[in-house]
Amino acid sequence: MGLLGIDIGGTKVAFRAADGRAPYESAVRWSDSGDVRRDLAVLRAGALAARAAAGPPGGVGIALPATVDGAGRVTSWPNRPGWVGLDWHGALAELFPDVPVRTADDGDLAALAEADHAGSTDVLYFGVGTGIGGGAVLDGRPLPGPRRGSCEIGHVIADPAGPRCDCGRRGCLQALASGPATLRYAGELRGGETGYEELRAAWRSGQEWAVAAVRRSCTALATVAIGTAELLHPELVLVGGGFAAGLPGFAEVVAEGVAELARPGQPVPRVGAAGLGGLSSLHGAVLLARQG
C-alpha cells in the first residue's frame, strides 16, 4: 500500500500520495471564513481525492504548524485561530479510521526531508518565509523529538535589542530575518513601503538599501546558525523557504556570515541552499508516514 503525506498550512493544504508509481500531488486552499468545520471538510475532500487517485494509503503523515497539547487538542495556531480547542486526535480518527496516522511539526518535517534530500544525517534547516521555520536533524532524527515539542528555531534570540517579535519578545530571529521583517527594514532604509518584487529587483541590481536589508537578515541567520552549531555540530546548514529562494545568492551571504563568526581552530558547518523549495514539509510528511 502507498503512503499519504499532508502539509497543512495557514492558507492551503497540500497532499502527496506515493505508491511506487508517479506520485499524486494536489493542493486546496482553505475557505476565508477560518471556520474549523469547513477546514476539516476541505481536508476530508482532499484526502478522498488522493485516495481515489492513488488507492487507500497504508500510512498517513501530517505536517502541522499548530501547537497540540498532550491530550491531543490544538492550543495555538495564529494563522487559523478557529482551530484552537479542536480535538485533533479525534478529528484524525474520523478522517482516517483504521490507518496509522502520525503528526509532527511542519518545520521539523521540512528539516527531515531536506536532510534526506541532501543525503546528510546532521542538518540544521532554516525556512525563510512569512515566518522562520525549520529544525535540526542529528543522526537522522529530528530534535528535540516528539515528546519534547518542536524545534522553534525562529524564536531563538538573535539580537536582544532587536525589533519586537509577534510572540512578544524582542530580537527573535523571526523578527529580524523573516520575509515581512526584511521588507519592513528595507522600507525604512528606502523611505517608503517596499514589496517583494521591488526588493528582489533592487537586490539583483545591487542597490544599497536592498543590500543592507537583505544582509541584515542573513547576518541574523548566520548568528543563530553558528550559535546552534556550537551546541549540535551539524555538518550542513540549509537555507530554504520561498522568500530566501527568490533572492539569488541569499544562502551564500549566510555562508559568509557563518565564516566570519567562526572560532579559531573550530570547524564550521557547510552552508547551502535547500533543495526542495516549498515542498519540503510535504516530502517530510511522506517520510513520517513511512515510519508507520
C-alpha positions in Angstrom: 0.0 0.0 0.0 1.1 3.6 -0.6 1.8 6.5 1.7 -0.1 9.8 2.0 1.7 13.0 3.1 -0.3 16.1 4.0 1.1 19.5 4.6 -1.3 21.7 6.5 -0.6 25.4 6.1 -2.1 28.7 7.1 -3.7 29.3 3.6 -3.9 25.9 2.0 -3.4 22.2 2.5 -1.2 20.0 0.1 -1.4 16.3 -0.5 1.2 13.9 -1.8 0.5 10.2 -2.4 3.4 7.9 -3.1 2.9 4.3 -4.0 5.8 3.4 -6.3 4.3 5.0 -9.3 4.4 8.6 -10.3 3.3 10.5 -7.1 -0.1 12.2 -6.9 0.0 15.8 -5.7 -2.7 18.4 -5.2 -3.3 21.5 -3.1 -6.5 23.1 -1.9 -7.0 26.5 -0.4 -8.8 26.9 2.9 -12.0 29.0 3.0 -11.6 32.6 4.0 -14.0 32.1 6.9 -11.5 30.4 9.1 -14.2 28.0 10.3 -12.7 24.8 11.5 -15.6 22.7 10.4 -15.2 24.0 6.8 -11.4 23.4 7.1 -12.0 19.8 8.1 -14.4 19.4 5.2 -11.7 20.6 2.8 -9.2 18.2 4.5 -11.6 15.3 4.1 -12.3 16.1 0.5 -8.6 16.3 -0.4 -7.9 13.1 1.4 -10.7 11.3 -0.5 -9.4 12.7 -3.8 -5.9 11.4 -3.1 -7.4 8.0 -2.1 -9.4 7.8 -5.3 -6.3 8.7 -7.4 -3.7 6.6 -5.7 -5.6 4.0 -3.7 -6.0 3.6 0.1 -2.9 4.6 2.0 -1.1 2.2 4.3 0.1 5.2 6.4 -0.5 8.9 6.7 1.9 11.6 7.8 0.8 15.1 8.5 2.9 18.3 8.8 1.1 20.7 11.2 2.1 24.2 12.2 -0.4 24.3 15.1 0.6 23.5 18.7 -1.1 20.4 20.1 -1.1 19.5 23.8 -0.7 16.1 25.4 -4.4 15.5 25.3 -4.5 16.0 21.5 -6.1 19.4 21.5 -5.0 22.4 19.5 -3.8 25.1 21.9 -2.4 27.7 19.4 -2.3 28.5 15.7 -2.1 32.2 15.0 -2.9 31.7 11.3 -6.1 29.7 11.9 -7.4 30.7 15.4 -10.6 28.9 14.8 -8.7 25.6 15.3 -7.9 26.4 18.9 -9.7 23.8 21.1 -10.1 21.3 18.3 -9.8 17.7 19.3 -7.1 16.9 16.7 -6.7 13.3 17.6 -10.4 12.8 17.4 -10.6 14.5 14.1 -7.9 12.3 12.7 -9.7 9.2 13.9 -12.8 10.2 12.0 -10.8 11.2 8.9 -8.5 8.1 8.7 -10.1 5.2 10.5 -8.0 2.0 10.7 -5.0 3.8 9.1 -1.8 4.7 11.1 -1.6 8.4 11.3 1.4 10.4 12.6 1.5 14.2 13.1 4.7 16.4 13.5 5.7 20.0 13.4 6.0 21.3 9.8 9.4 22.8 10.4 10.8 19.6 11.9 9.5 17.6 8.9 10.9 20.1 6.5 14.3 19.7 8.1 14.0 15.9 7.9 13.1 16.0 4.2 15.9 18.4 3.4 18.4 16.2 5.2 17.2 13.2 3.3 17.3 15.1 0.0 20.9 16.2 0.8 22.0 12.8 1.8 23.1 14.0 5.2 22.1 12.8 8.7 23.2 16.0 10.5 21.5 19.1 9.3 20.2 22.5 10.6 17.5 23.9 8.3 16.0 27.4 8.1 12.8 28.0 6.2 12.7 31.7 5.5 9.2 32.9 4.5 6.3 34.6 6.2 7.9 33.5 9.4 11.1 31.5 10.2 10.5 27.7 10.4 12.9 24.9 10.3 14.6 22.4 12.6 17.6 20.3 13.4 18.3 16.7 12.4 21.1 14.7 14.1 21.9 11.1 13.4 18.9 11.1 11.0 16.4 12.1 13.7 14.6 15.4 14.3 15.4 17.2 17.5 14.3 17.6 20.2 11.9 14.7 19.5 8.1 14.3 19.6 7.9 14.1 23.4 9.6 17.5 23.9 7.9 19.6 21.3 9.2 21.2 18.1 12.4 23.0 17.3 11.4 26.6 17.4 14.4 28.0 15.5 12.5 31.2 14.6 12.2 32.2 18.2 15.9 31.8 19.1 17.1 35.3 20.2 19.4 36.8 17.5 19.6 40.3 19.0 18.2 41.2 22.5 17.9 44.8 21.4 16.2 43.9 18.1 12.7 44.5 17.0 9.7 43.1 18.8 8.5 39.7 17.6 4.9 38.7 17.3 5.5 36.4 20.3 6.1 39.5 22.5 9.8 39.2 22.9 12.5 41.3 21.3 15.1 40.1 18.9 13.8 36.7 17.8 15.3 35.5 14.6 11.8 35.7 13.0 11.5 39.4 13.9 14.8 40.1 12.1 15.0 37.7 9.2 11.6 36.7 8.0 10.2 38.0 4.8 8.0 40.6 6.3 10.7 41.7 8.7 13.2 42.2 5.9 10.7 44.1 3.8 9.9 46.4 6.8 13.5 47.2 7.3 14.0 47.7 3.5 11.1 50.2 3.6 12.7 52.1 6.5 16.0 52.3 4.6 14.4 53.3 1.3 11.9 55.7 2.9 8.8 54.1 1.6 6.8 50.8 1.7 8.5 48.1 -0.3 7.2 45.0 -1.9 9.0 41.7 -2.5 9.4 42.2 -6.3 10.8 45.6 -5.7 13.3 44.3 -3.1 14.3 41.4 -5.4 14.9 43.7 -8.4 16.9 46.1 -6.2 18.9 43.3 -4.6 19.8 41.9 -8.1 21.0 45.4 -9.2 22.9 46.0 -6.0 21.0 49.0 -4.7 22.4 50.0 -1.3 19.1 49.9 0.6 18.2 46.4 -0.6 21.7 45.0 0.0 21.7 46.4 3.5 18.3 45.0 4.3 19.0 41.5 3.0 22.4 41.4 4.6 20.9 42.2 8.0 18.6 39.2 7.7 21.5 37.0 6.6 23.6 38.1 9.5 20.8 37.2 11.9 20.5 33.8 10.3 24.3 33.3 10.5 24.3 34.3 14.1 21.7 31.7 15.1 23.4 29.1 12.8 26.8 29.5 14.4 25.4 29.6 18.0 23.4 26.4 17.3 26.4 24.8 15.7 28.4 25.2 18.9 25.8 23.0 20.6 24.8 20.5 18.0 27.7 20.4 15.5 25.7 19.8 12.3 27.7 19.1 9.2 25.4 21.1 7.0 23.2 24.2 7.3 20.5 24.6 4.6 18.6 27.8 3.9 15.3 27.5 2.2 11.8 28.9 2.2 10.1 30.9 -0.5 11.5 34.3 0.5 15.1 33.2 0.5 14.8 31.1 -2.6 13.7 34.1 -4.6 16.8 36.1 -3.8 19.8 34.9 -5.7 22.9 34.3 -3.6 20.9 34.5 -0.3 22.4 31.3 1.1 25.9 32.3 0.0 25.6 35.6 2.1 24.6 33.5 5.1 27.6 31.3 4.5 29.8 34.4 4.5 28.4 35.4 7.8 28.9 32.0 9.3 32.5 32.0 8.2 33.1 35.5 9.7 31.8 34.2 13.1 33.9 31.1 13.2 36.0 30.5 16.2 39.8 29.9 15.6 40.6 26.2 15.4 36.9 25.2 15.3 35.3 23.8 12.1 32.1 25.5 10.9 29.3 23.7 9.0 28.9 24.0 5.3 26.1 26.3 4.3 24.0 25.9 1.2 20.6 26.4 -0.4 17.9 23.9 0.4 16.8 21.7 -2.5 13.1 21.0 -2.1 11.8 24.6 -2.3 8.2 25.0 -0.9 7.7 21.2 -0.9 10.0 20.3 2.0 7.3 19.9 4.6 5.1 17.9 2.2 8.0 15.5 1.5 8.7 15.3 5.2 5.1 14.3 5.8 5.6 11.3 3.4 8.7 10.3 5.3 6.7 10.5 8.5 4.0 8.2 7.0 6.7 5.7 6.2 7.6 5.4 9.9 4.1 3.9 10.5 
